Amino acid sequence: MEDYLDLLEESLVKKSAILDKIEEFNLKQKDIFTRNGEEPDFERFDAYVEEKGKLIDELNALDNGFETLYERVADTLKENKKDNADRIRRLQDLIREITDKSSSLQSQERTNRELMEDFFQNTRSQIGKGRTSLNAAYSYFQAQRAGNGTESFYVDSKQ
């Protein structure tokens, strides 16, 4: 039984460490979109997304292993609560810590998504303004080329 509890605890400690690494990547991603005046480095952003994906795969594997192991020992733990009270408290504390980190990560992800959406919205807006300016210049050029019987001229009012 002690070995199973060790494995459960080790799994939760690993999960907590992986969540810390994901948080680091979230902060790096946020930094990409919050640098004033700099164009975001999308290659680095994609690399961070890829690394986070690998970490999430590890989390899923740990979750599956934890659940399988817990199912094996759940009845024994319930029967021997007094004997394992300290160990159960440690496991519960780790689970609370992981839950808090997960909530924090969700908030960070939401913030990063909003930063990215704002960037793309601003970029689309700038493209729209550029198109409007380009269309106005093209219309002016077409009007000048057509001539319409009028020529532009400059009157010098200085004598």
C-alpha positions in Angstrom: 0.0 0.0 0.0 2.8 2.4 0.9 4.3 2.0 -2.6 1.0 2.9 -4.2 0.7 6.0 -2.1 4.3 6.9 -3.1 3.4 6.6 -6.7 0.2 8.7 -6.3 2.2 11.4 -4.5 5.0 11.3 -7.1 2.5 11.6 -9.9 0.9 14.7 -8.3 4.4 16.3 -7.7 5.3 15.7 -11.4 1.9 17.2 -12.5 2.6 20.3 -10.4 6.0 20.7 -11.9 4.6 20.4 -15.4 2.0 23.1 -14.6 4.8 25.4 -13.5 6.5 24.8 -16.9 3.3 25.6 -18.7 3.0 28.8 -16.7 6.5 29.8 -17.8 5.5 29.3 -21.5 2.3 31.3 -20.9 4.3 34.2 -19.6 6.7 34.0 -22.5 3.7 34.1 -24.9 2.3 37.1 -23.1 5.6 38.8 -23.5 5.5 38.3 -27.2 2.3 40.3 -27.5 3.0 43.0 -24.9 6.3 44.3 -26.3 5.7 47.9 -27.2 6.4 48.8 -30.8 7.8 45.4 -31.7 6.2 43.0 -34.2 5.3 39.7 -32.5 7.7 36.8 -33.2 5.2 34.2 -34.4 7.8 31.5 -34.9 8.7 31.7 -31.2 5.1 31.8 -30.3 4.4 28.6 -32.3 7.4 27.0 -30.7 6.0 27.8 -27.3 2.6 26.4 -28.3 4.3 23.2 -29.5 6.2 22.8 -26.2 3.0 23.4 -24.2 1.3 20.7 -26.3 4.0 18.2 -25.3 3.6 19.2 -21.7 -0.2 18.8 -21.9 0.3 15.3 -23.3 2.5 14.5 -20.3 -0.2 15.8 -18.0 -2.9 13.7 -19.7 -0.7 10.6 -19.3 -0.1 11.4 -15.6 -3.8 11.9 -15.1 -4.6 8.6 -16.7 -2.0 6.8 -14.6 -3.1 8.5 -11.4 -6.8 7.6 -12.0 -5.9 4.0 -12.7 -3.7 3.7 -9.7 -6.3 5.5 -7.5 -9.0 3.1 -8.5 -6.9 0.2 -7.3 -6.2 1.7 -3.9 -9.4 3.7 -3.2 -11.2 1.0 -1.3 -8.1 0.2 0.8 -7.5 3.9 1.5 -11.1 4.4 2.7 -10.9 1.4 4.9 -7.6 2.5 6.5 -8.2 6.3 6.7 -6.7 6.6 10.2 -3.5 4.7 9.3 -2.9 6.9 6.2 -4.4 10.2 7.4 -1.1 12.2 7.1 -0.5 10.8 3.6 -4.0 11.5 2.5 -3.7 15.1 3.7 -0.5 15.5 1.7 -2.3 14.1 -1.4 -5.2 16.5 -0.8 -2.9 19.4 -0.4 -1.1 18.6 -3.7 -4.5 18.2 -5.4 -5.6 21.7 -4.1 -2.3 23.2 -5.3 -2.8 21.6 -8.7 -6.3 22.9 -8.9 -5.2 26.4 -8.0 -2.4 26.3 -10.7 -4.9 25.0 -13.3 -7.3 27.9 -12.6 -4.4 30.4 -12.8 -3.3 28.8 -16.1 -6.8 29.1 -17.5 -6.8 32.8 -16.7 -3.4 33.3 -18.3 -4.6 31.4 -21.4 -7.7 33.7 -21.6 -5.5 36.8 -21.3 -3.1 35.6 -24.0 -6.0 34.8 -26.3 -7.4 38.3 -25.7 -4.0 39.9 -26.4 -3.6 37.9 -29.6 -7.2 38.8 -30.7 -6.5 42.5 -30.0 -3.3 42.3 -32.1 -5.1 40.8 -35.0 -8.0 43.2 -34.7 -5.6 46.1 -34.8 -3.8 44.6 -37.8 -7.0 44.1 -39.7 -8.0 47.7 -38.9 -4.6 49.0 -40.2 -5.0 46.9 -43.3 -8.5 48.4 -43.8 -7.1 51.9 -43.5 -4.4 51.1 -45.9 -6.9 49.8 -48.4 -9.0 53.0 -48.1 -5.9 55.2 -48.7 -4.9 53.0 -51.6 -8.4 53.2 -53.1 -8.5 57.0 -52.7 -5.1 57.4 -54.4 -6.1 55.0 -57.2 -9.3 57.0 -57.8 -7.4 60.2 -57.9 -4.9 58.7 -60.3 -7.7 57.5 -62.5 -9.4 60.9 -62.5 -6.2 62.6 -63.4 -5.5 60.1 -66.2 -8.9 60.5 -67.7 -8.4 64.2 -67.8 -12.1 65.1 -68.0 -11.1 68.1 -70.0 -9.6 69.9 -67.1 -6.0 70.2 -66.3 -4.5 70.9 -63.0 -2.7 74.2 -62.7 -0.9 76.2 -60.2 -1.6 79.9 -59.7 1.3 81.9 -58.4 -0.1 84.8 -56.4 3.2 86.3 -55.6 4.3 89.3 -57.7 
